[in-house]
Amino acid sequence: MLRTIRLTVAIVCYTLITLLFLDFTGTLHTWFGWLAKIQFLPALLALNIGVVLFLIGLTFLLGRVYCSIICPLGVFQDIISWVSGKQKKNRFRYSSAKNWLRYGVLGVFIVMMVAGVNSLAILIAPYSAYGRIASSLLAPVWQLGNNLLAYFAERMNSYAFYEVDVWTKGLSTLIIAVVTFTVLGILAWRNGRTYCNTICPVGTALGFISKYAIFKPVIDTSKCNGCGLCARNCKASCINSKEHEIDYSRCVACMNCLDKCKHGAIKYTKRTSPKNVSATEATKTQPITAKQVNNARRSFLSASAVFATASVLKAQEKKVDGGLATIEDKKIPERENPIYPPGALSARNFVQHCTACQLCVSVCPNQVLRPSDNLMTLMQPEMSYERGYCRPECTKCSEVCPAGAIHPITTADKSATQIGHAVWIKENCVPLTDGMECGNCARHCPTGAIQMVASDPEKPESLKIPIVNVEKCIGCGACENLCPSRPFSAIYVTGHQMHRVI
């Protein structure tokens, strides 16, 4: 029963977290966004002390249930291992802990995080690694499936679905996601939880605490016949059946050993001695009721229903050219400074807290966020305005960020937050290159920071060109995105190292 409950809760959590990365409508975040904020590393970086203490207390009480239930990368490995187990059963065996590697990786990880070299440290962060897999590999497949449904629905005069753009947001992130998926897939296929117990810094940190957990699997030597079936089904390879010992720093409380033992020699109970504990001395665990199982199932079905109806509540703009001409795609300009979203406070705050999980990139409805290719900020989101601009009424990224890299912000505050300012490029401006009126940038500036003036001060009737009031400009990118100049806009935004309220 314990294993059934663990599997049910793990599947529900994994499904909902995955849907957070796939839900391009942003609807699910209203109800289930907290699942991203209870991940260990994001909570630690966000200084969410309550969540961190809760996870530590949970580990001290029940062992590494975080790794087997809450962490999406852990459940992802379990799924691969489960598929592999269909072909070859009883394939695991006990192996001694490689503590020098585990604590060495943890030490290097901590040093890099403290030194601010997050771009390298987050390569092995579990939640971030899964986020990149979901957003780079799973999301495009999900979106293509949605577009296929929209195609057939439209021909049946139904608009329950709408098409979305499917595009590669970052080549480096895609490559790293593919490599991560491949490496984790091979390790999980062959050896189960190898990554969790040798590389994962969160697993190592929680493993140290779980050695002192109050409740844990305990071997009753009076019932054990030494068959080793528990060890051959332990995906953490932490059960030494010959010595009747369990390495609790690596045990993820998956309950597989309890389910496989045919003699009831392993109990998940309060541990009263380091080694042998008889079944009569062990504290009885509280049975899990059918009502709890049904509640977990209802939560999963409710989430599915919410996501199925989300697309009805959302509409998306489409850019069309009327079929008159092919519009050339815009190219990314060389910006003096990268642009970070409102709520980031500063470039330093954003870089130090961002885990590059890509959740904000996935949920951005305006397609202005994409992963950086810069080595020092690798895979951390930056803003660019080739596909859209940062609309003043949208605060999605600040609502979903679990790590404190983007603080929650209201629409009123966003409209007054200067994240950058526009710069005019004379050589690209349509009135000067094509000799015709434009003014697109001034018409669409939400803050009125752009004014059109005569190109020749001595001739008021001359074609008008834009001037930018940098004190009023908030850097939203409307001017850059809507500028008709191709392939580079005649006006672009450069970011500010420190955001300020204007």
SEMI-729421 format. One record per residue (C-alpha): residue number from 1; residue in one letter; x, y, z. Coordinates in steps of 0.25 Angstrom, whole numbers. Layout:
<martis>
+------+-------+-------+-------+-------+
: papa : lumba :    px :    py :    pz :
+------+-------+-------+-------+-------+
:  NUM :     A :     X :     Y :     Z :
...
+------+-------+-------+-------+-------+
</martis>
This chain:
<martis>
+------+-------+-------+-------+-------+
: papa : lumba :    px :    py :    pz :
+------+-------+-------+-------+-------+
:    1 :     M :     0 :     0 :     0 :
:    2 :     L :    11 :    10 :     3 :
:    3 :     R :    17 :     7 :   -11 :
:    4 :     T :     4 :    10 :   -17 :
:    5 :     I :     2 :    23 :   -10 :
:    6 :     R :    16 :    27 :   -13 :
:    7 :     L :    14 :    24 :   -28 :
:    8 :     T :     1 :    31 :   -28 :
:    9 :     V :     6 :    44 :   -22 :
:   10 :     A :    19 :    44 :   -31 :
:   11 :     I :    11 :    42 :   -44 :
:   12 :     V :     2 :    53 :   -40 :
:   13 :     C :    13 :    63 :   -36 :
:   14 :     Y :    21 :    59 :   -49 :
:   15 :     T :    10 :    61 :   -58 :
:   16 :     L :     6 :    74 :   -53 :
:   17 :     I :    20 :    79 :   -52 :
:   18 :     T :    22 :    75 :   -67 :
:   19 :     L :     9 :    82 :   -71 :
:   20 :     L :    14 :    95 :   -65 :
:   21 :     F :    25 :    94 :   -76 :
:   22 :     L :    16 :    90 :   -87 :
:   23 :     D :     4 :    99 :   -83 :
:   24 :     F :     6 :   111 :   -93 :
:   25 :     T :    -7 :   117 :   -88 :
:   26 :     G :    -1 :   119 :   -74 :
:   27 :     T :   -14 :   115 :   -68 :
:   28 :     L :    -9 :   103 :   -59 :
:   29 :     H :     1 :   112 :   -52 :
:   30 :     T :   -11 :   119 :   -45 :
:   31 :     W :   -14 :   106 :   -38 :
:   32 :     F :    -1 :    98 :   -38 :
:   33 :     G :    10 :   108 :   -39 :
:   34 :     W :    14 :   105 :   -25 :
:   35 :     L :    19 :    91 :   -29 :
:   36 :     A :    31 :    98 :   -36 :
:   37 :     K :    33 :   107 :   -24 :
:   38 :     I :    35 :    95 :   -14 :
:   39 :     Q :    47 :    90 :   -22 :
:   40 :     F :    59 :    90 :   -13 :
:   41 :     L :    69 :    98 :   -21 :
:   42 :     P :    59 :   109 :   -26 :
:   43 :     A :    54 :   110 :   -12 :
:   44 :     L :    68 :   112 :    -6 :
:   45 :     L :    72 :   122 :   -16 :
:   46 :     A :    59 :   130 :   -14 :
:   47 :     L :    62 :   129 :     1 :
:   48 :     N :    48 :   123 :     3 :
:   49 :     I :    52 :   118 :    17 :
:   50 :     G :    39 :   112 :    20 :
:   51 :     V :    39 :   102 :     8 :
:   52 :     V :    54 :    99 :    11 :
:   53 :     L :    51 :    96 :    25 :
:   54 :     F :    39 :    88 :    21 :
:   55 :     L :    47 :    79 :    11 :
:   56 :     I :    58 :    77 :    22 :
:   57 :     G :    48 :    73 :    32 :
:   58 :     L :    41 :    64 :    22 :
:   59 :     T :    54 :    57 :    19 :
:   60 :     F :    58 :    56 :    34 :
:   61 :     L :    44 :    50 :    37 :
:   62 :     L :    42 :    40 :    25 :
:   63 :     G :    55 :    40 :    17 :
:   64 :     R :    58 :    44 :     3 :
:   65 :     V :    43 :    44 :    -1 :
:   66 :     Y :    46 :    58 :    -8 :
:   67 :     C :    55 :    50 :   -18 :
:   68 :     S :    44 :    40 :   -21 :
:   69 :     I :    32 :    48 :   -21 :
:   70 :     I :    34 :    63 :   -23 :
:   71 :     C :    46 :    64 :   -31 :
:   72 :     P :    42 :    62 :   -46 :
:   73 :     L :    56 :    58 :   -51 :
:   74 :     G :    55 :    46 :   -41 :
:   75 :     V :    42 :    42 :   -45 :
:   76 :     F :    46 :    43 :   -60 :
:   77 :     Q :    58 :    34 :   -57 :
:   78 :     D :    48 :    24 :   -50 :
:   79 :     I :    39 :    24 :   -62 :
:   80 :     I :    51 :    20 :   -71 :
:   81 :     S :    56 :    10 :   -61 :
:   82 :     W :    42 :     4 :   -60 :
:   83 :     V :    41 :     2 :   -76 :
:   84 :     S :    55 :    -4 :   -75 :
:   85 :     G :    50 :   -14 :   -64 :
:   86 :     K :    40 :   -19 :   -73 :
:   87 :     Q :    51 :   -26 :   -82 :
:   88 :     K :    60 :   -30 :   -71 :
:   89 :     K :    55 :   -32 :   -56 :
:   90 :     N :    63 :   -33 :   -44 :
:   91 :     R :    75 :   -26 :   -51 :
:   92 :     F :    80 :   -17 :   -40 :
:   93 :     R :    91 :   -21 :   -30 :
:   94 :     Y :    97 :   -14 :   -17 :
:   95 :     S :   109 :    -5 :   -20 :
:   96 :     S :   117 :     3 :    -9 :
:   97 :     A :   115 :    18 :    -9 :
:   98 :     K :   125 :    26 :   -16 :
:   99 :     N :   125 :    37 :    -5 :
:  100 :     W :   138 :    44 :   -11 :
:  101 :     L :   130 :    47 :   -24 :
:  102 :     R :   117 :    50 :   -17 :
:  103 :     Y :   123 :    60 :    -7 :
:  104 :     G :   133 :    65 :   -17 :
:  105 :     V :   122 :    69 :   -27 :
:  106 :     L :   114 :    75 :   -16 :
:  107 :     G :   126 :    83 :   -12 :
:  108 :     V :   129 :    88 :   -26 :
:  109 :     F :   114 :    92 :   -28 :
:  110 :     I :   114 :   100 :   -15 :
:  111 :     V :   127 :   107 :   -19 :
:  112 :     M :   122 :   111 :   -33 :
:  113 :     M :   108 :   116 :   -27 :
:  114 :     V :   115 :   124 :   -17 :
:  115 :     A :   125 :   130 :   -27 :
:  116 :     G :   113 :   133 :   -36 :
:  117 :     V :   117 :   123 :   -47 :
:  118 :     N :   103 :   119 :   -48 :
:  119 :     S :   103 :   116 :   -63 :
:  120 :     L :   112 :   103 :   -60 :
:  121 :     A :   106 :    99 :   -47 :
:  122 :     I :    92 :    99 :   -52 :
:  123 :     L :    96 :    88 :   -62 :
:  124 :     I :    95 :    78 :   -52 :
:  125 :     A :    83 :    84 :   -44 :
:  126 :     P :    72 :    73 :   -44 :
:  127 :     Y :    60 :    82 :   -46 :
:  128 :     S :    66 :    91 :   -56 :
:  129 :     A :    71 :    79 :   -64 :
:  130 :     Y :    57 :    74 :   -65 :
:  131 :     G :    52 :    88 :   -68 :
:  132 :     R :    61 :    89 :   -80 :
:  133 :     I :    57 :    75 :   -85 :
:  134 :     A :    42 :    78 :   -84 :
:  135 :     S :    43 :    92 :   -90 :
:  136 :     S :    53 :    88 :  -101 :
:  137 :     L :    49 :    74 :  -105 :
:  138 :     L :    35 :    71 :  -100 :
:  139 :     A :    28 :    85 :  -102 :
:  140 :     P :    30 :    85 :  -117 :
:  141 :     V :    24 :    71 :  -118 :
:  142 :     W :    12 :    76 :  -110 :
:  143 :     Q :    11 :    89 :  -118 :
:  144 :     L :    11 :    81 :  -131 :
:  145 :     G :     0 :    72 :  -126 :
:  146 :     N :    -8 :    84 :  -122 :
:  147 :     N :    -6 :    90 :  -136 :
:  148 :     L :   -11 :    77 :  -142 :
:  149 :     L :   -24 :    77 :  -134 :
:  150 :     A :   -26 :    92 :  -137 :
:  151 :     Y :   -24 :    88 :  -152 :
:  152 :     F :   -35 :    78 :  -151 :
:  153 :     A :   -44 :    86 :  -142 :
:  154 :     E :   -44 :    98 :  -151 :
:  155 :     R :   -49 :    89 :  -162 :
:  156 :     M :   -61 :    85 :  -154 :
:  157 :     N :   -64 :   100 :  -150 :
:  158 :     S :   -59 :    98 :  -136 :
:  159 :     Y :   -49 :   108 :  -130 :
:  160 :     A :   -46 :   100 :  -117 :
:  161 :     F :   -32 :   100 :  -121 :
:  162 :     Y :   -23 :   110 :  -127 :
:  163 :     E :    -9 :   109 :  -134 :
:  164 :     V :     4 :   113 :  -127 :
:  165 :     D :    17 :   116 :  -133 :
:  166 :     V :    27 :   104 :  -131 :
:  167 :     W :    41 :   110 :  -131 :
:  168 :     T :    55 :   107 :  -125 :
:  169 :     K :    57 :   117 :  -114 :
:  170 :     G :    72 :   114 :  -112 :
:  171 :     L :    81 :   105 :  -120 :
:  172 :     S :    91 :   103 :  -108 :
:  173 :     T :    80 :   100 :   -99 :
:  174 :     L :    74 :    90 :  -108 :
:  175 :     I :    88 :    83 :  -110 :
:  176 :     I :    90 :    82 :   -95 :
:  177 :     A :    75 :    77 :   -93 :
:  178 :     V :    78 :    66 :  -103 :
:  179 :     V :    91 :    62 :   -96 :
:  180 :     T :    85 :    62 :   -83 :
:  181 :     F :    73 :    54 :   -87 :
:  182 :     T :    82 :    44 :   -94 :
:  183 :     V :    92 :    42 :   -82 :
:  184 :     L :    81 :    41 :   -72 :
:  185 :     G :    73 :    32 :   -81 :
:  186 :     I :    85 :    22 :   -82 :
:  187 :     L :    88 :    23 :   -67 :
:  188 :     A :    74 :    21 :   -63 :
:  189 :     W :    72 :    10 :   -73 :
:  190 :     R :    84 :     2 :   -68 :
:  191 :     N :    86 :     5 :   -53 :
:  192 :     G :    73 :    13 :   -48 :
:  193 :     R :    77 :    24 :   -39 :
:  194 :     T :    92 :    26 :   -43 :
:  195 :     Y :    91 :    40 :   -45 :
:  196 :     C :    83 :    43 :   -32 :
:  197 :     N :    93 :    36 :   -24 :
:  198 :     T :   106 :    40 :   -30 :
:  199 :     I :   104 :    54 :   -37 :
:  200 :     C :    92 :    61 :   -32 :
:  201 :     P :    96 :    71 :   -22 :
:  202 :     V :    82 :    72 :   -16 :
:  203 :     G :    81 :    57 :   -15 :
:  204 :     T :    95 :    57 :    -7 :
:  205 :     A :    91 :    68 :     2 :
:  206 :     L :    77 :    62 :     6 :
:  207 :     G :    84 :    48 :     6 :
:  208 :     F :    93 :    53 :    18 :
:  209 :     I :    80 :    57 :    25 :
:  210 :     S :    73 :    44 :    22 :
:  211 :     K :    84 :    36 :    29 :
:  212 :     Y :    77 :    41 :    42 :
:  213 :     A :    63 :    40 :    37 :
:  214 :     I :    53 :    35 :    48 :
:  215 :     F :    45 :    26 :    38 :
:  216 :     K :    52 :    17 :    28 :
:  217 :     P :    52 :     3 :    22 :
:  218 :     V :    58 :    -7 :    33 :
:  219 :     I :    62 :   -21 :    31 :
:  220 :     D :    57 :   -32 :    41 :
:  221 :     T :    68 :   -42 :    41 :
:  222 :     S :    59 :   -52 :    48 :
:  223 :     K :    50 :   -53 :    35 :
:  224 :     C :    61 :   -50 :    25 :
:  225 :     N :    66 :   -63 :    17 :
:  226 :     G :    76 :   -55 :    10 :
:  227 :     C :    70 :   -57 :    -4 :
:  228 :     G :    75 :   -44 :    -9 :
:  229 :     L :    62 :   -41 :   -16 :
:  230 :     C :    61 :   -27 :    -9 :
:  231 :     A :    75 :   -23 :   -14 :
:  232 :     R :    72 :   -28 :   -28 :
:  233 :     N :    60 :   -18 :   -29 :
:  234 :     C :    67 :    -6 :   -22 :
:  235 :     K :    69 :     4 :   -32 :
:  236 :     A :    78 :    12 :   -23 :
:  237 :     S :    87 :     0 :   -21 :
:  238 :     C :    87 :     3 :    -6 :
:  239 :     I :    83 :   -11 :     0 :
:  240 :     N :    94 :   -20 :     4 :
:  241 :     S :    86 :   -33 :     6 :
:  242 :     K :    98 :   -41 :    11 :
:  243 :     E :   101 :   -31 :    23 :
:  244 :     H :    86 :   -28 :    24 :
:  245 :     E :    89 :   -13 :    23 :
:  246 :     I :    83 :    -1 :    16 :
:  247 :     D :    91 :    11 :    12 :
:  248 :     Y :    80 :    21 :    16 :
:  249 :     S :    88 :    33 :    10 :
:  250 :     R :    85 :    27 :    -4 :
:  251 :     C :    71 :    21 :    -1 :
:  252 :     V :    60 :    29 :    -8 :
:  253 :     A :    49 :    22 :     0 :
:  254 :     C :    43 :    16 :   -13 :
:  255 :     M :    37 :     5 :    -5 :
:  256 :     N :    41 :    -5 :   -16 :
:  257 :     C :    48 :   -14 :    -6 :
:  258 :     L :    35 :   -15 :     3 :
:  259 :     D :    27 :   -19 :    -9 :
:  260 :     K :    37 :   -30 :   -14 :
:  261 :     C :    40 :   -37 :    -1 :
:  262 :     K :    31 :   -49 :     0 :
:  263 :     H :    34 :   -51 :    15 :
:  264 :     G :    31 :   -38 :    21 :
:  265 :     A :    46 :   -36 :    25 :
:  266 :     I :    46 :   -21 :    22 :
:  267 :     K :    37 :   -11 :    28 :
:  268 :     Y :    36 :     4 :    27 :
:  269 :     T :    36 :     8 :    41 :
:  270 :     K :    43 :    15 :    52 :
:  271 :     R :    58 :    11 :    53 :
:  272 :     T :    62 :     7 :    67 :
:  273 :     S :    75 :     2 :    65 :
:  274 :     P :    86 :     3 :    55 :
:  275 :     K :    85 :   -11 :    50 :
:  276 :     N :    76 :   -23 :    54 :
:  277 :     V :    62 :   -20 :    58 :
:  278 :     S :    51 :   -30 :    59 :
:  279 :     A :    37 :   -29 :    54 :
:  280 :     T :    31 :   -29 :    68 :
:  281 :     E :    40 :   -17 :    72 :
:  282 :     A :    37 :    -9 :    60 :
:  283 :     T :    27 :     2 :    62 :
:  284 :     K :    14 :     0 :    53 :
:  285 :     T :    12 :     9 :    42 :
:  286 :     Q :    -1 :    16 :    40 :
:  287 :     P :    -9 :     9 :    29 :
:  288 :     I :   -13 :    18 :    17 :
:  289 :     T :   -27 :    19 :    14 :
:  290 :     A :   -35 :    17 :     1 :
:  291 :     K :   -40 :    31 :     3 :
:  292 :     Q :   -26 :    37 :     2 :
:  293 :     V :   -23 :    29 :   -11 :
:  294 :     N :   -37 :    34 :   -17 :
:  295 :     N :   -33 :    48 :   -13 :
:  296 :     A :   -20 :    47 :   -21 :
:  297 :     R :   -27 :    41 :   -33 :
:  298 :     R :   -37 :    52 :   -33 :
:  299 :     S :   -26 :    63 :   -33 :
:  300 :     F :   -20 :    57 :   -45 :
:  301 :     L :   -33 :    56 :   -52 :
:  302 :     S :   -37 :    70 :   -48 :
:  303 :     A :   -23 :    75 :   -54 :
:  304 :     S :   -26 :    68 :   -67 :
:  305 :     A :   -39 :    75 :   -68 :
:  306 :     V :   -34 :    88 :   -65 :
:  307 :     F :   -23 :    87 :   -76 :
:  308 :     A :   -33 :    82 :   -86 :
:  309 :     T :   -41 :    94 :   -85 :
:  310 :     A :   -30 :   104 :   -84 :
:  311 :     S :   -29 :   106 :   -99 :
:  312 :     V :   -43 :   111 :   -99 :
:  313 :     L :   -40 :   122 :   -90 :
:  314 :     K :   -28 :   128 :   -98 :
:  315 :     A :   -27 :   134 :  -111 :
:  316 :     Q :   -14 :   138 :  -119 :
:  317 :     E :   -11 :   149 :  -129 :
:  318 :     K :    -6 :   145 :  -142 :
:  319 :     K :     4 :   153 :  -151 :
:  320 :     V :    -1 :   153 :  -166 :
:  321 :     D :     4 :   160 :  -178 :
:  322 :     G :    -9 :   160 :  -185 :
:  323 :     G :    -3 :   150 :  -195 :
:  324 :     L :     4 :   162 :  -202 :
:  325 :     A :    18 :   159 :  -199 :
:  326 :     T :    28 :   151 :  -191 :
:  327 :     I :    32 :   158 :  -179 :
:  328 :     E :    47 :   156 :  -176 :
:  329 :     D :    50 :   151 :  -162 :
:  330 :     K :    57 :   161 :  -153 :
:  331 :     K :    71 :   158 :  -147 :
:  332 :     I :    76 :   160 :  -133 :
:  333 :     P :    84 :   173 :  -132 :
:  334 :     E :    97 :   174 :  -124 :
:  335 :     R :    92 :   180 :  -111 :
:  336 :     E :   102 :   187 :  -102 :
:  337 :     N :    95 :   180 :   -90 :
:  338 :     P :    85 :   169 :   -89 :
:  339 :     I :    71 :   172 :   -85 :
:  340 :     Y :    65 :   165 :   -73 :
:  341 :     P :    50 :   165 :   -70 :
:  342 :     P :    43 :   175 :   -60 :
:  343 :     G :    44 :   169 :   -46 :
:  344 :     A :    58 :   164 :   -48 :
:  345 :     L :    63 :   177 :   -41 :
:  346 :     S :    77 :   176 :   -47 :
:  347 :     A :    86 :   168 :   -56 :
:  348 :     R :    94 :   163 :   -44 :
:  349 :     N :    81 :   158 :   -36 :
:  350 :     F :    76 :   151 :   -48 :
:  351 :     V :    89 :   144 :   -51 :
:  352 :     Q :    91 :   140 :   -37 :
:  353 :     H :    77 :   134 :   -35 :
:  354 :     C :    73 :   128 :   -48 :
:  355 :     T :    74 :   113 :   -49 :
:  356 :     A :    71 :   113 :   -65 :
:  357 :     C :    59 :   104 :   -63 :
:  358 :     Q :    53 :   111 :   -75 :
:  359 :     L :    39 :   112 :   -68 :
:  360 :     C :    38 :   127 :   -71 :
:  361 :     V :    42 :   124 :   -85 :
:  362 :     S :    31 :   114 :   -87 :
:  363 :     V :    20 :   122 :   -81 :
:  364 :     C :    24 :   135 :   -88 :
:  365 :     P :    12 :   138 :   -97 :
:  366 :     N :    19 :   149 :  -105 :
:  367 :     Q :    31 :   141 :  -109 :
:  368 :     V :    41 :   151 :  -104 :
:  369 :     L :    49 :   142 :   -94 :
:  370 :     R :    59 :   132 :  -100 :
:  371 :     P :    72 :   125 :   -94 :
:  372 :     S :    85 :   132 :   -94 :
:  373 :     D :    97 :   127 :  -102 :
:  374 :     N :   107 :   135 :   -94 :
:  375 :     L :   116 :   126 :   -86 :
:  376 :     M :   115 :   134 :   -73 :
:  377 :     T :   100 :   134 :   -74 :
:  378 :     L :    98 :   121 :   -82 :
:  379 :     M :    83 :   117 :   -83 :
:  380 :     Q :    78 :   128 :   -74 :
:  381 :     P :    67 :   135 :   -81 :
:  382 :     E :    69 :   149 :   -88 :
:  383 :     M :    59 :   158 :   -95 :
:  384 :     S :    59 :   160 :  -110 :
:  385 :     Y :    48 :   166 :  -118 :
:  386 :     E :    49 :   159 :  -132 :
:  387 :     R :    36 :   152 :  -130 :
:  388 :     G :    28 :   161 :  -120 :
:  389 :     Y :    30 :   171 :  -109 :
:  390 :     C :    28 :   171 :   -94 :
:  391 :     R :    14 :   176 :   -93 :
:  392 :     P :    11 :   185 :   -81 :
:  393 :     E :    -1 :   177 :   -76 :
:  394 :     C :     7 :   163 :   -76 :
:  395 :     T :    13 :   159 :   -63 :
:  396 :     K :    14 :   144 :   -66 :
:  397 :     C :    29 :   142 :   -64 :
:  398 :     S :    29 :   149 :   -50 :
:  399 :     E :    17 :   140 :   -46 :
:  400 :     V :    24 :   126 :   -49 :
:  401 :     C :    39 :   129 :   -45 :
:  402 :     P :    41 :   119 :   -34 :
:  403 :     A :    56 :   124 :   -31 :
:  404 :     G :    54 :   139 :   -28 :
:  405 :     A :    61 :   143 :   -41 :
:  406 :     I :    48 :   150 :   -45 :
:  407 :     H :    41 :   156 :   -33 :
:  408 :     P :    26 :   157 :   -34 :
:  409 :     I :    21 :   170 :   -40 :
:  410 :     T :     8 :   177 :   -43 :
:  411 :     T :     4 :   183 :   -56 :
:  412 :     A :     5 :   197 :   -50 :
:  413 :     D :    19 :   195 :   -45 :
:  414 :     K :    23 :   188 :   -58 :
:  415 :     S :    19 :   200 :   -66 :
:  416 :     A :    28 :   209 :   -58 :
:  417 :     T :    40 :   200 :   -58 :
:  418 :     Q :    51 :   204 :   -67 :
:  419 :     I :    58 :   191 :   -71 :
:  420 :     G :    65 :   198 :   -83 :
:  421 :     H :    64 :   209 :   -93 :
:  422 :     A :    62 :   210 :  -108 :
:  423 :     V :    73 :   215 :  -117 :
:  424 :     W :    71 :   220 :  -131 :
:  425 :     I :    79 :   215 :  -143 :
:  426 :     K :    79 :   226 :  -154 :
:  427 :     E :    84 :   217 :  -165 :
:  428 :     N :    72 :   208 :  -164 :
:  429 :     C :    61 :   218 :  -162 :
:  430 :     V :    50 :   217 :  -173 :
:  431 :     P :    48 :   232 :  -175 :
:  432 :     L :    63 :   233 :  -178 :
:  433 :     T :    65 :   220 :  -186 :
:  434 :     D :    52 :   220 :  -194 :
:  435 :     G :    48 :   234 :  -194 :
:  436 :     M :    34 :   232 :  -188 :
:  437 :     E :    26 :   235 :  -175 :
:  438 :     C :    26 :   224 :  -164 :
:  439 :     G :    25 :   228 :  -150 :
:  440 :     N :    21 :   213 :  -146 :
:  441 :     C :    30 :   214 :  -133 :
:  442 :     A :    24 :   227 :  -128 :
:  443 :     R :    10 :   222 :  -130 :
:  444 :     H :    12 :   209 :  -122 :
:  445 :     C :    20 :   214 :  -111 :
:  446 :     P :    12 :   211 :   -98 :
:  447 :     T :    19 :   222 :   -90 :
:  448 :     G :    20 :   233 :  -101 :
:  449 :     A :    35 :   233 :  -100 :
:  450 :     I :    36 :   235 :  -115 :
:  451 :     Q :    33 :   247 :  -123 :
:  452 :     M :    34 :   250 :  -138 :
:  453 :     V :    42 :   262 :  -142 :
:  454 :     A :    46 :   268 :  -155 :
:  455 :     S :    58 :   262 :  -161 :
:  456 :     D :    63 :   275 :  -165 :
:  457 :     P :    61 :   286 :  -154 :
:  458 :     E :    61 :   297 :  -165 :
:  459 :     K :    49 :   290 :  -172 :
:  460 :     P :    37 :   287 :  -164 :
:  461 :     E :    30 :   280 :  -175 :
:  462 :     S :    42 :   270 :  -177 :
:  463 :     L :    40 :   255 :  -174 :
:  464 :     K :    39 :   253 :  -159 :
:  465 :     I :    49 :   244 :  -151 :
:  466 :     P :    48 :   239 :  -137 :
:  467 :     I :    55 :   244 :  -124 :
:  468 :     V :    55 :   236 :  -111 :
:  469 :     N :    53 :   242 :   -97 :
:  470 :     V :    61 :   232 :   -90 :
:  471 :     E :    55 :   237 :   -76 :
:  472 :     K :    41 :   232 :   -81 :
:  473 :     C :    45 :   219 :   -88 :
:  474 :     I :    43 :   206 :   -81 :
:  475 :     G :    50 :   197 :   -91 :
:  476 :     C :    37 :   189 :   -94 :
:  477 :     G :    42 :   187 :  -109 :
:  478 :     A :    29 :   191 :  -116 :
:  479 :     C :    37 :   201 :  -124 :
:  480 :     E :    47 :   190 :  -128 :
:  481 :     N :    37 :   179 :  -131 :
:  482 :     L :    28 :   188 :  -139 :
:  483 :     C :    38 :   195 :  -147 :
:  484 :     P :    36 :   192 :  -162 :
:  485 :     S :    51 :   192 :  -165 :
:  486 :     R :    57 :   179 :  -169 :
:  487 :     P :    66 :   171 :  -165 :
:  488 :     F :    70 :   180 :  -154 :
:  489 :     S :    61 :   190 :  -147 :
:  490 :     A :    64 :   205 :  -148 :
:  491 :     I :    61 :   205 :  -133 :
:  492 :     Y :    66 :   195 :  -123 :
:  493 :     V :    66 :   194 :  -108 :
:  494 :     T :    79 :   193 :   -99 :
:  495 :     G :    77 :   187 :   -85 :
:  496 :     H :    81 :   194 :   -72 :
:  497 :     Q :    89 :   187 :   -62 :
:  498 :     M :    80 :   193 :   -51 :
:  499 :     H :    66 :   194 :   -53 :
:  500 :     R :    59 :   207 :   -47 :
:  501 :     V :    45 :   212 :   -45 :
:  502 :     I :    42 :   225 :   -54 :
+------+-------+-------+-------+-------+
</martis>
